[in-house]
Amino acid sequence: MIRPRFILRYRGDGDTPEADVAQLRELPDAEVVDASPKMLLVESEPEALRALVETLPDWMMAPEQQYAVPDTRKRVTGPPE
């Protein structure tokens, strides 16, 4: 079963607080898939993750969105004239 992924963005000054990140990593059934200085990609059920994020100041949570890359290769549409 594929669990949903969420982007967590820290909007405070500086990098993400280590204590906040530790709490997110300790959340049962949640996995931090990727991290940057201001963002985390977390795979988790939304209810538990949202409950924790609401207790952390300066964090916002949004579902991960994926977009298909369009195929821009030129194609032959018919024989040359």
C-alpha positions as CSV (number, residue, x, y, z in Angstrom):
1,M,0.0,0.0,0.0
2,I,1.4,3.4,-1.0
3,R,1.2,6.0,1.7
4,P,0.7,9.6,0.9
5,R,3.6,12.0,0.9
6,F,3.7,15.5,2.3
7,I,6.0,18.5,2.0
8,L,6.7,20.1,5.3
9,R,8.2,23.6,5.0
10,Y,9.8,25.5,7.9
11,R,9.0,29.2,7.6
12,G,11.0,30.5,10.6
13,D,14.4,32.1,10.6
14,G,17.4,29.8,9.9
15,D,17.4,26.1,9.1
16,T,14.9,23.6,10.5
17,P,15.1,23.2,14.3
18,E,16.8,19.9,15.1
19,A,14.2,19.2,17.9
20,D,11.3,19.6,15.5
21,V,13.0,17.3,12.9
22,A,13.6,14.7,15.7
23,Q,10.0,14.7,16.6
24,L,8.9,14.2,13.0
25,R,11.4,11.3,12.6
26,E,10.1,9.7,15.8
27,L,6.5,9.8,14.6
28,P,5.2,6.2,14.4
29,D,4.6,4.9,10.8
30,A,6.2,8.1,9.3
31,E,9.3,8.2,7.2
32,V,11.4,11.2,6.2
33,V,12.1,10.5,2.6
34,D,14.2,13.6,1.8
35,A,15.3,16.7,3.6
36,S,16.8,20.1,2.8
37,P,17.6,23.1,5.1
38,K,14.0,24.4,5.0
39,M,11.9,21.4,3.8
40,L,11.1,17.8,4.5
41,L,9.4,15.2,2.3
42,V,7.5,12.9,4.7
43,E,5.6,9.7,3.9
44,S,2.9,9.2,6.5
45,E,-0.8,9.0,7.1
46,P,-2.2,12.5,7.1
47,E,-4.0,12.6,10.5
48,A,-1.0,11.8,12.7
49,L,1.3,14.0,10.8
50,R,-1.1,16.9,10.7
51,A,-1.7,16.6,14.5
52,L,2.1,16.9,15.1
53,V,2.7,19.7,12.6
54,E,-0.1,21.8,14.3
55,T,2.0,21.7,17.5
56,L,5.2,22.9,15.9
57,P,5.5,26.6,15.3
58,D,6.5,28.0,11.9
59,W,5.7,24.8,10.0
60,M,3.3,24.3,7.1
61,M,2.2,21.0,5.5
62,A,1.0,20.4,2.0
63,P,0.4,17.2,0.0
64,E,3.1,16.3,-2.5
65,Q,2.1,17.1,-6.1
66,Q,3.6,15.3,-9.1
67,Y,3.4,16.4,-12.7
68,A,4.0,14.5,-15.8
69,V,6.7,15.9,-18.0
70,P,5.4,16.6,-21.5
71,D,6.9,14.8,-24.4
72,T,8.3,17.6,-26.6
73,R,10.1,15.5,-29.2
74,K,9.3,16.2,-32.8
75,R,7.4,13.5,-34.6
76,V,7.0,12.7,-38.3
77,T,3.4,13.3,-39.2
78,G,3.5,12.1,-42.8
79,P,5.8,11.6,-45.8
80,P,7.7,14.6,-47.1
81,E,6.0,16.6,-49.9
